[in-house]
Amino acid sequence: MSYFNYQSKKIFYKEAGWGKPLVMLHGDTASSVMFKMLLPLYQKHFRVILIDFLGNGQSDRVKKFPPDLWISQAQQVIALIEHLKIEKANLIGTSGGAWVAVNTALERPDLIDKIIADSFDGRTLNEDFAVNLLKEREYAKHDPFAKQFYEWCQGKDWETVVDLNTQALTECAEKKLPLFSKPLKSLRVPVLFTGSLEDTMCRKNMLEEYAEMKRIVKNGTIYFFNTGGHPAIATNAEEFSEIALKFLNS
């Protein structure tokens, strides 16, 4: 197992395959194991690098997640890329990891070639985000399949990790904190926004939001899957990998 030091903590990462570096970023309450079944689709084309964000998976635990979580996690990605001495990397971030991918490119465009931002709400959170999140997480904590997923990703202390994440995102929504560290219009790295039309976990007007983000950024493109749930990278695994390969190698 591989770790690197970050702010007196250890962060877990894993590598597989050969080729141009591709860092895959997990969503909230998940960890790098969510990509376990997807690795064969990518590792034959890329040097795939997985990371467990601080407080998740096999990384060291924290007492609290910061409310600007996705900006904070972008700094962890930057630290990983620098630790591995990678000159340029591609990023795929899904769900919460999509915000992390965009923030990483906003902060250090010199380190990033292209990014795919998958299955996320975009520039803002819905007005009822905090209320819906609390309801969703409370339900999930008692749902056998959700509990199994949480434990698979986090281990025995999954409930603590989920609660800390819920607290951070609720604070972010209630305080209306910015989701990006810099204006989205300053993004110069090519980005592909992906999602599924059947995704019930993202905002209802995803098509309009993605179209607006494409208008704002200089090198933005969009791809929506007609079927599949949340996130698209998992529910449309093979087709998604084909779209990703075409975009990242274009």
Secondary structure, 3 states (H helix, E strand, C coil): CEEEEECCEEEEEEEECCCEEEEEECCCCCCHHHHCCCHHHHCCCEEEEEECCCCCCCCCCCCCCCCCHHHHHHHHHHHHHHHCCCCCEEEEEECHHHHHHHHHHHHCHHHEEEEEEECCCCCCCCCCHHHHHHHHHHHHCCCHHHHHHHHHHHCCCHHHHHHHHHHHHHHHHHCCCCCCCCCHHHCCCCEEEEEECCCCCCCCCHHHHHHHHHHHCCCEEEEEECCCCCCHHHHCHHHHHHHHHHHHCC
